Amino acid sequence: MKLARLVHGHGRPLVWLHGFPDHPPTAEPLFAALAGRQVIAPWLRGYAPSPLAGPYDLETLAHDVIELLAELDEPADLVGHDWGAVITYAVCALAPERVRRAATLAVPHPLTMLRALRSPAQLRRSWYMLLFQLPGAERIVRARDFALIDRLWRSWSPGFVLDGARRAALNDCLAASLPAPIAYYRTMARAFARRHELAQLFARPIPTPLLQLHGADDGCILPPTASDAHRFVHRELEIFGHAGHFFHLERPDEVAARLIAWLA
């Protein structure tokens, strides 16, 4: 599937994968700080202007990105936030030859996340995943000019406010895309119920050198710990203090500097 993409800057390619509820233009302050890199940021399947048709299972989403990476002349660096992080793990597992180095923001390894969902602390943060299983979820998301989306941004990154222009652009994207973005979560619920399929995808440690970044005050997902180091051949983990789920927007210069150092 051909994904629409935003291209920013010049230099060695870096592919950026956005998460939910988000799209590539939101991260332009981070892209501007990634000096010397050409950032290629696709709208994921299900996010306009990319095709909206499913399926939205993890392997399909990963193969969309693998197809994009195959267009490049050499292995590229891959960085993903939120759902983009989940897809990054899958791409590194399925096609490590396409990825030189990788970084994930705000989401741990999928099997670690699955285990975390057994904890009351993570379940409290994941209430929206249950909401999205309801038949009327799309109507709830759209209500009062996407008030639920505003609530998620506030609770996931306390103290951070997306400016009006970027918020309006994001809401336009979501309005043109729904229900596909919440269908991700319905597909994920079925995948979690078939845990053996997820375990098979990640049967071996991820071979790509990978940097995990997380905000200490993330209101969406608990920070990972060193306890899952066995899921990687080489992993570095760093927690950004006093930062939330969208810490790459809260502190774009710091995050860009860390990414540049890791990907050098």
Salt bridges, closest charged atoms under 4 A:
ASP64 OD2 - ARG45 NE 2.73
GLU71 OE2 - LYS2 NZ 3.40
GLU71 OE1 - ARG5 NH1 2.82
ASP77 OD2 - ARG12 NH2 3.61
ASP77 OD2 - ARG37 NH2 2.54
ASP77 OD1 - ARG100 NE 2.99
ASP82 OD1 - HIS245 NE2 2.80
GLU138 OE2 - ARG142 NE 3.00
ASP145 OD2 - ARG167 NH2 3.29
ASP150 OD2 - ARG167 NH2 2.74
ASP163 OD2 - ARG166 NE 2.56
GLU197 OE2 - ARG194 NE 3.10
GLU197 OE2 - HIS196 NE2 3.99
ASP218 OD2 - HIS214 NE2 3.33
ASP218 OD2 - HIS245 ND1 2.79
ASP228 OD1 - ARG235 NH2 3.08
GLU236 OE2 - HIS234 NE2 3.87
GLU236 OE1 - ARG258 NH2 3.07
GLU238 OE1 - ARG258 NE 2.53
GLU254 OE1 - ARG251 NH2 2.99
